[in-house]
Amino acid sequence: MPIGDSEGCPGCACPYDFGVTVTISAPELHARIADTRLLDVRWSLGAPDGRPAHAAGHIPGAVYVDLESTLAAHPGPGDGRHPLPTRAVLQEAVRAWGINDGDTVVVYDAAGNLAAGRAWWLLRNAGLRDVRLLDGGLAAWTAAGHALETGEVTPEPGNATLTDGELPTIDIDEAATWPGVLLDARAGERYRGEVEPVDPRAGHIPGAISAPTSENLADDGTFLPADALRERFAALGARPGDQVAVYCGSGVTAAHTIAALRIAGIDAALYPGSWSQWSSDPDRPAATGAR
């Protein structure tokens, strides 16, 4: 969905529902956990299967979500590593997680919400209005002194009916000609082309600006305050009202930066194919260096 094609706040061309916040604190979640659907999205490039960690200890009632099978489609030729799932596949998964229409959904992981951000973006894109990231993730919950439970959680099936295209995206051609600010959410060394551990070529999309996702967070893993995030993104050339798009390696951690931008009051489009798609096309140029 193009930016501006929405029913957002009066006088604003953004697609977001300003009645819903991006994050929830551990104390607030604890106070309302009985009426909240919890999703545990533990995943990383080095440990894509988070089931053992989930079974060893998770927030009570949290359902494990497998990023590879439910938050991404199987990649085909020319796709990135984690294409967006179809609405039908995501709806089946959402119902299996026990989510009903109108539920408050809280997602978290154990790594600063770098993976949970993908679930947050997908569910908001699918029309669920009250989806939040647990600020600080699992560490914030345990630091607040709250208990974990072990084993698997199998909820009663839900009835949520999803839509699609509620949040803006761009494709590979739009990324090549993006008229606004294009942020690269990967680590700085990958942006500069010094290393490339997973994708075909090193470097970045020409014209993109380095904006590592890790810099959205404070030392305790919570998001920086809104003012600090606005200052950070302003220094990168992104301000409220600007045309902003974000990519990463495969469209996962870019969603986290879109959440941080939303906290800062800045709307942004996701390039789902990201560098994994771009670098697979030999006709697409790759830039290296700091800028």
ABEGO torsion letter per residue (X at the ends): XBBGBBABBBGBABABBAABBABBBAAAAAAAAAABBBBBBBBBAABABAAAAAAAEBBBGBBBBBAAAAABBBBBBGBBABBBBBAAAAAAAAAAAGBBBGBBBBBBBABGGAAAAAAAAAAAAAGBABBBBBBGEAAAAAAAGBBBBBEBBBBBBBABBBBBGABBBBBAAAAAABABBBBBABBAAAAAGABBAABABBEBBBGBBBBBAAAABBAAGBBBBAAAAAAAAAAAGBBBGBBBBBBBAAGAAAAAAAAAAAAAGBBBBBBAAEAAAAAABAABBBBBEAX
